[in-house]
Each structure stands twice: as structure tokens, then as C-alpha cells.
Amino acid sequence: MTAPLPPSLYAETAIPAHPAPPLSGEQRVPVAIIGGGFTGLSTALHLAERGILATLIEAAEPGWGASGRNGGQVNPGLKPDPNQVVAEHGEELGGRMLALSYGAPDRVFEIIRRHQITCEARQNGTLRAALRPANARAVAATAEQCARRGMPVEFLDARATTALLGTPLYAGAMLDRRGGDVNPLSYARGLARAAAQLGARIHGGTPALSLTREGALWRVTTPGGALLAEQVVLATNGYTGDLWPGLRQSVAPVFSSIASSEALPEEVARQVLPLRGSVYESGRITVYYRIDQGNRLLMGGRGPQAPIQGPEAIRYLIAYAERLWPVLRGRRWSHGWNGQLAMTADHYPHLHEPAPGLLAALGYNGRGVAMATAMGHELARRLAGAAPEAIDMPFSPVRPMPFHGFWKLGVAATVWKGRVLDAMGI
């Protein structure tokens, strides 16, 4: 039985889901995709545009996981700075990684325009905001590295940042106008519709029970049937199971929470975040926020490492919003929810090819809307025959994290330590 969509603001406001009946019977297919989040849906769409008709299976419904529950921010770039990316991967591959990741928002909005996806899309920019002078110096260094490579970014001093964010608490920010925001559940459902209209087959309520080799094909067994596929993509990210040895242990599934205010009066919304773009803080423990097209403030950050329902479980985010904008005191907060992101030890997205005809992509470190969409394009290129070295992200072996069984304790300790160090300005 399909798990119901968890309650959230998006579940109430998203466009209707595209039909995705469970898989029935045994089918032979060119490509089987396991996972109906942004990675899987983008892969299916980009394959369909190449005339390769994949079959996607999802345990619940497309967008059920973090793809339909995240902050809706379409942010450019990777977590490591450009200089670090080039130092670790070389000028040629590192340059392509930077072009892919910083250009990923343009890809998202181009898909939305081309396929006429109704998802409250706005390309109004992303601000990386620094609370303290030390953070501002680091952000300014990132901005300088980006600008030196010809990217359309600018560093804003404290006064300019205050004018865009409506609060005097920040010491500076980097503005990248390629970023923006969407209703992520609507975007996921729009990707599913677009892929299906081009011939991809989308099946919800269809968990993959096992993955085995059967001669020249892969067998993906499900409760109602099976797929015999020439190629398989594992696109399960923060909800990865044990279909392939070590893959689940190669990422830490971290819950990220969001609180949504009620619709704010226009005169209040004008004081809260005058920039109608996305904001995320520069620090060890990221807080992120935006105002949606209904004038609701969405505040996101780390919270309980278990599912929540309602804003009371994340009162600290509400208190922080009231600290940033005192005008919010006394306002009602209507929704609170969370979902599991996938974090990697090296802070890069991971792309694997652990066996012939088997690909996996996961670990977007909180940048999944843009990066998972871009990774779907790269997966489609590889599935269509591009050589591994031609792909704009490096392939790596599956490396389980040490002591992965204690990930919840590790996340709690990391969050506590990060908050202490951020508060001390270290």
C-alpha cells in the first residue's frame, strides 16, 4: 500500500499528481529507474527527450521524499568553493563541475519553461548571507573566486544586505541572480508529467524489493511484477535502502525541517525579505528561508531527526525568524514538516557505476533541486553511451561511511558543535 503524502504546505498547494499506477506483471525495458525524486524524474525526462523510454518505479508517489518536501530553493554551485573544486579535481574536470553546478538553476528554469510546468517558479536570485565578519570574509572570498571565473555574482556589504533582507543582523552576502525558488512538489509532479508525455512509464506504489543480475539483464523485483532492464539507475538519495551493498552507508540521511507562516499582509511581507529570492546562511549549521508567492515565510534548518507534523516541533526556527524580523512576533505559523536529505563525507554529490549497466547518483548536501536535476541530465548522457570521462561529474567507488550505524548520534553531535562554534564566531 502506498504511503500517504506527509502533511505539508506543498501537499496542500501543489498541482495534482500525474497518474502513476503500480507496476503489474513482468516487463523488459531498456532502462529501469528506481526512485521518483528529482534525480530519477530528471533522468527519465532527459532520456525520453533522446528517444530512450525508461520505466521509473517509486515506492510511494513521485515527489514523496525530500524532493517534494524541501525548501524549494534552486541554488547554484557546490558546497566546496571553486578553488577547492579545481584543486581537488583539476582545471579541466573541475571547470566542468563548476559549469554544471553553477549553471544548474538555468537548467531547472529552462525545463520549467520548455515543458510549461506550473510550480510557482521565480528566478529572483540566491543570497548566501553571513552573520558575522568572519563569515562575511569567507563569503567574499567565494564571490571573488566565482567572479574571477566570469560568473554573474556580486558581494554585498552589510548595508546592501540589510536593504535586500529587511534585517540588520547580517555582515554581508553573495548574490547570484541565477538562483531562485519553486514549489518543489509541483516541480516533481511536473517532471513526472513531462516525462510521461514523452513516453516514459512512471509507476508509484512500487517499491523495489531486490536487484539481481540475470544473464545480460538486471532483474528488479517488485510486489506486483518485475523489470528486466539493460541498464538500471539507483536514484533513492536520502531514502536509499540495501539494494546495492554499501550504498546506503555511503551517505548520512539528515532530516531538514521547514516552518511556514500564514500568509503575511503585503505591508508586513515588504518588510520581511524585500528580495523575493532564496536565502541561506553561511555557517556550519545552515538556516535557509524564502517568501513564497502566497506571501508565506518558509524557514528551514536542522531539526528533530525523525518525522514531524506541525510547527510546534521546530519552535526554534520560528523564534529565529522573530529575531531577524521583530514585526513577525505574534504571527501565526500554520505548517511544519521535514524530509531526509542525503549528506556525503566530502560534501560533493556522488556518482557511481559499481557494475556494468548500473548507475547511482545521490548526496546533494542540501542543493538537490538544482543539482539532482543537473545530475539527471548527466546520467541520461551516460546511459545513452557517453564515456565516463565525458560526464561533468566524476565517477567514484561506493565508500561506506565509518560507524554509519550511529548516524543519528553523529548528526546530533555535529549540529550541537556547529551551533556552538557559529555562536562563538569561530
C-alpha positions in Angstrom: 0.0 0.0 0.0 1.4 3.4 -1.0 2.4 5.6 2.0 0.3 8.7 2.1 1.9 12.0 1.3 3.1 13.6 4.5 1.2 16.8 5.5 3.0 20.0 4.4 2.2 23.3 2.8 3.2 21.8 -0.5 0.9 18.9 -0.1 -2.0 21.4 0.2 -0.9 23.8 -2.7 0.8 21.7 -5.3 -0.6 20.9 -8.7 -2.4 17.5 -9.0 -0.2 14.4 -9.2 0.2 12.8 -12.6 -1.3 9.2 -12.7 1.3 6.7 -11.6 -0.3 3.2 -11.3 1.7 0.4 -9.6 3.7 -1.9 -11.9 1.9 -5.1 -12.8 3.5 -8.1 -14.4 6.9 -8.6 -15.9 8.3 -6.2 -18.5 11.6 -6.0 -20.4 12.8 -2.3 -20.6 15.9 -0.5 -21.8 16.3 1.4 -18.6 14.8 0.9 -15.1 15.0 3.9 -12.7 14.4 3.2 -9.0 13.3 6.3 -7.2 10.8 9.0 -8.1 12.6 12.2 -6.8 14.3 14.8 -8.8 17.2 12.6 -9.8 15.0 9.8 -11.2 12.5 12.1 -12.8 15.1 14.3 -14.5 16.9 11.2 -15.8 13.6 9.8 -17.2 12.8 13.1 -18.8 16.2 13.6 -20.4 16.2 10.0 -21.7 12.8 10.5 -23.2 14.0 13.6 -25.0 16.7 11.4 -26.5 14.1 8.8 -27.6 15.0 6.3 -24.8 11.9 5.4 -22.9 12.7 4.5 -19.3 10.5 2.9 -16.8 10.6 4.5 -13.3 9.3 2.9 -10.1 8.7 4.7 -6.9 7.8 3.2 -3.6 5.2 5.9 -2.8 4.4 8.6 -5.4 6.8 10.8 -7.4 8.0 13.6 -5.1 7.1 11.8 -1.9 10.5 12.1 -0.4 12.6 15.2 0.2 12.1 16.2 -3.5 8.6 17.2 -2.5 9.3 18.5 1.0 12.5 20.6 0.7 12.9 24.4 1.0 12.1 24.9 -2.7 15.4 26.8 -3.2 17.1 26.5 -6.6 20.6 27.3 -5.5 23.7 27.4 -7.8 27.0 25.8 -7.0 28.6 23.1 -4.9 29.3 23.2 -1.2 33.1 23.4 -1.7 34.4 26.7 -3.1 35.5 26.9 -6.7 39.2 27.0 -5.8 38.8 23.8 -3.8 36.9 22.0 -6.6 39.7 22.8 -9.1 42.4 21.9 -6.6 40.9 18.5 -6.0 39.7 17.7 -9.5 42.0 19.6 -11.8 41.3 22.6 -14.0 39.6 20.6 -16.8 37.2 18.4 -14.9 36.9 20.9 -12.0 35.9 23.6 -14.5 33.2 21.3 -16.0 31.9 20.5 -12.5 31.7 24.2 -11.7 29.9 25.0 -15.0 27.4 22.1 -14.3 26.7 23.1 -10.7 26.6 26.9 -11.0 24.6 26.6 -14.2 22.1 24.1 -12.7 19.4 26.7 -11.9 19.3 27.8 -15.5 18.7 24.2 -16.5 15.8 23.9 -14.0 14.1 27.1 -15.2 14.7 26.2 -18.8 13.0 22.8 -18.2 10.1 24.5 -16.5 9.6 26.9 -19.4 10.0 24.3 -22.1 7.5 21.9 -20.5 5.2 24.6 -19.1 5.4 23.2 -15.6 3.2 25.2 -13.2 5.3 25.3 -10.0 5.5 28.9 -8.8 8.9 29.3 -10.4 10.8 32.5 -9.9 14.4 33.1 -10.9 14.9 36.0 -8.5 18.4 35.1 -7.2 20.0 33.4 -4.3 21.7 35.2 -1.4 24.4 33.5 0.7 24.2 35.5 3.9 26.9 35.9 6.5 26.0 36.6 10.1 29.5 37.6 11.3 32.6 39.3 9.9 34.5 36.1 9.7 31.6 34.5 7.7 31.5 37.6 5.5 35.2 37.3 4.7 34.7 33.7 3.7 31.6 34.6 1.5 33.6 37.5 -0.1 36.3 35.1 -1.0 33.8 32.7 -2.6 32.3 35.6 -4.5 35.8 36.7 -5.7 36.6 33.1 -6.9 33.2 33.0 -8.8 33.6 36.5 -10.3 37.2 35.7 -11.5 35.7 32.8 -13.4 33.2 35.0 -15.1 30.1 34.2 -13.0 27.4 36.8 -12.5 27.8 37.2 -8.8 28.4 40.1 -6.5 29.4 40.6 -2.9 27.2 42.9 -0.9 28.3 44.8 2.2 26.2 44.9 5.4 24.1 48.0 4.3 23.2 46.5 0.9 22.4 43.1 2.5 20.1 44.8 5.0 18.2 46.5 2.2 17.6 43.2 0.5 16.9 41.1 3.6 15.0 43.5 5.8 17.1 42.8 8.8 20.4 44.4 10.1 21.8 41.2 11.6 24.0 40.2 8.6 27.5 41.4 7.9 27.4 40.8 4.1 26.2 38.4 1.4 26.9 37.0 -2.0 24.1 37.5 -4.6 23.9 35.1 -7.5 20.9 36.1 -9.7 20.8 32.6 -11.4 19.2 31.2 -8.3 15.5 31.2 -7.4 12.7 29.1 -6.0 9.9 26.7 -6.8 7.1 24.8 -5.2 9.2 21.6 -5.2 6.3 19.1 -5.1 4.7 20.8 -8.1 8.1 20.7 -9.8 8.4 17.0 -9.2 4.9 16.3 -10.4 5.5 18.5 -13.5 8.7 16.5 -14.3 6.7 13.3 -14.0 4.0 14.6 -16.3 6.5 15.9 -18.8 8.5 12.6 -18.9 5.3 10.5 -19.2 4.0 12.7 -22.1 7.2 11.9 -23.9 6.7 8.1 -23.4 8.4 7.3 -20.1 6.5 5.0 -17.8 6.0 6.1 -14.2 4.8 3.7 -11.6 4.0 4.7 -8.0 3.3 2.3 -5.1 6.0 0.1 -6.5 9.0 -0.5 -4.1 12.0 -2.3 -5.5 12.4 -5.5 -3.4 15.5 -6.8 -4.9 18.1 -6.2 -7.6 19.9 -9.1 -9.2 21.8 -10.0 -12.3 20.1 -12.3 -14.7 22.3 -13.0 -17.7 22.8 -9.8 -19.7 20.0 -8.1 -17.8 19.2 -6.7 -14.4 16.0 -8.0 -12.6 14.2 -5.5 -10.4 11.6 -7.4 -8.4 8.6 -5.5 -7.1 5.4 -6.6 -5.2 3.4 -6.8 -8.4 5.9 -7.8 -11.0 9.4 -7.2 -12.2 11.5 -5.2 -14.7 14.2 -6.9 -16.8 16.4 -4.0 -17.7 19.5 -3.5 -19.8 20.5 -0.6 -17.5 19.4 0.5 -14.0 19.6 3.8 -12.2 19.5 3.9 -8.4 18.1 7.3 -7.5 16.9 7.0 -3.9 19.1 9.6 -2.2 18.1 10.1 1.4 15.8 7.1 1.4 18.4 4.7 0.0 18.0 1.0 1.1 20.1 -2.1 0.7 19.5 -2.9 -3.0 23.3 -2.5 -3.6 25.9 -3.3 -0.9 27.3 -0.3 0.9 25.3 2.4 -1.0 23.0 3.2 2.0 26.0 3.5 4.2 27.8 5.9 1.8 25.5 8.9 2.8 24.1 10.2 6.0 20.3 10.7 5.8 19.7 14.0 7.6 16.3 15.4 8.4 15.8 19.1 7.4 12.7 20.9 8.8 10.6 23.8 7.5 8.1 26.0 9.3 5.7 28.1 7.2 3.9 31.2 8.4 0.4 32.1 7.5 0.1 34.5 4.5 1.5 37.8 5.6 -0.2 41.1 4.8 1.6 42.9 2.0 2.8 45.7 4.2 4.5 43.1 6.5 5.9 41.0 3.7 7.5 44.1 2.2 9.5 44.5 5.5 10.4 40.8 5.6 12.8 39.8 2.9 12.3 42.6 0.3 14.3 40.5 -2.1 11.9 37.9 -3.4 14.6 35.3 -3.7 16.2 32.5 -1.7 18.5 32.9 1.2 20.8 30.5 3.0 23.2 31.4 5.7 26.9 30.8 5.6 27.8 28.8 8.7 28.3 25.3 10.0 24.6 24.8 10.6 22.6 26.3 7.7 19.3 28.2 8.2 17.5 29.0 4.9 14.4 30.8 4.0 12.2 32.5 1.4 8.8 34.1 0.9 6.6 32.2 -1.5 4.1 33.6 -4.0 1.4 33.5 -1.3 3.4 35.8 1.0 4.2 32.9 3.4 7.6 32.9 5.0 9.2 29.5 4.9 12.0 29.0 7.4 14.2 25.9 7.1 17.0 24.3 9.1 18.1 21.3 11.1 15.5 19.9 13.4 14.5 16.6 15.0 16.0 13.6 13.3 12.6 11.9 13.0 9.4 12.8 11.1 7.4 15.7 12.5 3.9 17.1 11.9 3.2 20.7 12.7 5.3 23.8 13.6 5.4 23.2 17.4 8.3 20.7 16.9 10.5 23.4 15.4 9.7 26.4 17.5 13.4 27.4 17.4 13.0 28.3 13.7 10.0 30.5 14.5 11.9 32.2 17.3 14.9 32.8 15.0 12.6 34.4 12.3 11.2 36.7 15.0 14.7 37.7 15.9 15.5 38.5 12.3 12.2 40.4 11.8 10.5 41.5 15.0 7.5 42.5 13.0 6.6 38.8 12.9 6.0 38.5 16.6 2.5 37.3 17.2 2.0 36.0 13.7 0.5 32.5 13.2 2.6 29.7 11.8 0.5 27.2 10.0 2.7 24.3 9.0 5.8 22.3 10.0 7.3 19.3 8.2 10.6 17.7 7.3 12.2 15.2 5.0 15.5 13.3 4.7 18.4 14.8 2.7 21.5 12.8 1.9 24.8 14.2 3.0 28.2 13.0 1.9 31.5 13.0 3.8 33.3 15.1 1.2 30.3 17.4 0.5 30.2 16.5 -3.2 27.4 14.7 -4.9 28.3 11.1 -5.6 28.1 9.4 -9.0 28.8 5.7 -9.1 28.9 2.9 -11.7 29.5 -0.1 -9.4 28.7 -2.7 -12.1 28.2 -2.7 -15.8 24.8 -1.2 -16.7 24.3 0.0 -13.1 24.4 3.7 -12.1 23.7 5.5 -8.9 23.6 9.2 -8.0 23.0 10.7 -4.6 24.2 13.0 -1.9 23.3 16.6 -2.9 24.1 18.1 0.6 21.0 20.3 0.6 21.3 21.5 -3.0 19.1 18.9 -4.5 16.6 20.9 -6.6 19.2 22.2 -8.9 21.9 19.5 -8.6 19.7 16.5 -8.8 18.1 17.9 -12.0 21.5 18.5 -13.5 22.7 15.0 -12.4 19.7 13.5 -14.2 21.0 15.1 -17.4 24.4 13.6 -16.8 23.0 10.2 -16.1 21.0 10.3 -19.3 24.2 11.1 -21.2 26.0 8.1 -19.7 23.0 5.8 -20.3 22.9 7.0 -23.9 26.5 6.0 -24.5 28.7 8.9 -23.4 32.1 7.8 -22.0 32.5 8.1 -18.2 35.3 10.7 -18.7 32.9 12.9 -20.7 30.4 13.2 -17.8 30.7 16.5 -16.0 30.8 14.9 -12.5 33.4 12.3 -11.6 32.6 8.7 -11.0 33.8 7.3 -7.7 33.7 3.9 -5.9 30.9 3.3 -3.3 32.6 4.1 0.0 30.6 3.3 3.2 31.0 5.8 6.0 32.7 4.5 9.1 30.3 4.0 12.1 27.3 4.6 9.8 25.0 2.8 12.2 25.5 5.8 14.6 24.5 8.4 12.1 21.7 10.0 14.3 24.1 10.5 17.2 26.7 11.8 14.7 24.3 14.3 13.2 23.1 15.5 16.7 26.7 16.0 17.8 27.7 17.8 14.6 24.6 20.1 14.9 25.4 20.9 18.6 29.1 21.6 17.9 28.3 23.7 14.8 25.8 25.8 16.7 28.3 26.4 19.5 31.1 27.4 17.1 28.8 29.6 15.0 27.6 31.4 18.1 31.2 32.0 19.2 32.1 33.3 15.7 34.8 30.7 15.2 
